[in-house]
Amino acid sequence: MLILIVINNIFKEFIKVNDSGKKVSFYADDDISFEVHDGEILGLLGPNGAGKTTLLRMLAGIMRPTSGEIVIGDMTYDRDAIALKKNISFLSGNTKLYKDISPVELLKMCAGYYGMDKDIIDKRISEVVKRFDMESFKNQRIGNLSTGQVQRVGVARCVLHDPHYYILDEATSGLDIISSQVILDFIKEEKDKNKCIIYSTHYMEEAENICDRVVLIDKGKIIAIGTPKEIEEKTKTTNIRDAFFQLIKEK
Amino acid sequence: MSWNNIKITILKELRGVVRDKKSLHKLILYPLIIPLVILLFGLLFDTVNESTYTLGVNYKLSSEEKEIIKQLDYIIVKNCNNIKTCEDYYKDNKIEGYIIRNDNKYTIYTDTSQNSGEIILSLANSYLDSYSKMLGTKYLMDNGMDPNMVFNNILVDSKSLNKEDTNIMSNMIFSLVISYITMIVVMVCVVVVSDATSGEKERGTLETILTFPIRSSELVIGKYLATSFLSFIGGSIAYFLAIPSFLIGKEIFTSYEEITFTTSFLSILLSILVLLFTSLLASGICMALSGKAKTYKEAQSSLQFVSILPIIPYFLSVMEVSNNFFQLIPIANCSSLLNDIVINKIQFQSFGIIIFSTIIYIICILKYISLQYSKEETLFS
């Protein structure tokens, strides 16, 4: 298996104002290093505030690390930000879509930003509309759609330019079982196409089911890395949730 | 720099405003206030100018007095026989003042704390002066003397040095409306820039757009050009409503008859140019100031003071303060320049200096906002 994403000693420092009104610095991500392989789903697990979203934002190129290096393929954001972003998709529970436009208009706008060939845009949009069963609402304004439908539009936006890297942050957060399943199915399909996927969630069972390996993070630091089975054996537990609590306790 | 990305961003912003009812309504409603203001003030001034004042007198007017009263505009005389009746009429607001004659002594009773009292005092004095002069003239002529040697031994005439300012109020309204056109440019900027920057942060769509292969400079320029274009449209609508409204107003209302302004092609062209530069500058200033605001409302409140800038020259002119120093204040100088163009008092040297300084301001502000929007504190505040 090829190593596609290398994260080396990533630190991310933020400044916050404490209770006494003084500015203090803290590290959202503190010396994070791991690799992701071709055709792999790597789960990023941890509680709220663990530093997952910051790490994924850095991987998606919308934030810069304070120090450390991120290499994706053979590119870095310092040298090839635009080329790199054209081959990456970032889907987050926090990112919202424009409410005043329709899914088709959104997809056309995205296709424009990704510099897709005008001749193939309509064909590609038809494909993703069909794939995510959006035909019935493709021309309605996004603001009028249900949460599940909006999330499907979000996923369609991600796959439109056929990227090789997916960065998914709490993508199923707040969704019902059916809507979540649409996203989980999409992740599995992309894995089968040998794509490289980083999947962050705080649903431990979900991660255990679909991830090849998991990285457990707490307070900005990696506390374990390996396959779910390896971590369970190491912590002498039967599931990843118990393993996580065991590791926190040991720490 | 990808012009394709800038073009997509501009279209996205324009579509956002067109489809957002609140923003669209503001873009249309702000300029629509102009014809209404012109109509209302035209009606008001004409009504004030046509007002007549009633003066009570406790005596019967002679035919000569009636003739003098007839020649004085705005005054009607009402006979109230005695002091008591005059006082009652005054209390019942039937008269604005009264004259009590006792033999050869005329006493004028008015309340000069009120505007109508001041006017009726002036009119009563005019009537009595004219009547006194008429009696004197008659006496002199009856005794074979030339009244001109007594009353017209010197000739007095007065002429206004500023021929255009014959109607101060209507000229003030004209200047105010012209300042309001620049104000509309800024007000539209405040609405659309708040939405394009902090509004997008608040809705969470900025993160989405940042994941696309777009440089922050392209995003900033796209938003800047879109917001500048929208405010320019707002200002142009206001301008093309104001000038015809005043032209129609001149036909309908006597108060507007003496307002002078130009509708030459050059004046229209220069006005549009000034509005364009004002839009570019106002949009830049608003984007720079709203950068760190977290919400749409926060951005709007941080930008409110910018809306006052265009009105500064107007207030300074009303207070008769020397207007040279505000040539340095961005937006305020554009407002002053637009006024000069419309009333055909443009000095091309001043025009060149203001446009040049505005270009310098725009370049500096664009550099600043490009730098600001490449920082995470701005994007994720």
Interface residues (C-beta under 8 A of the other chain):
Chain A: R57 A60 G61 I62 M63 R64 A81 I82 A83 K85 K86 I88 S89 F90 S92 N94 T95 K96 L97 Y98 K99 D100 I101 E105 M109 C110 G112 Y113 Y114 G115 R141
Chain B: S2 N4 N5 I8 L11 K12 R15 G16 R19 D20 R203 G204 T205 E207 T208 I209 L210 T211 F212 P213 I214 R215 E376 L379 F380
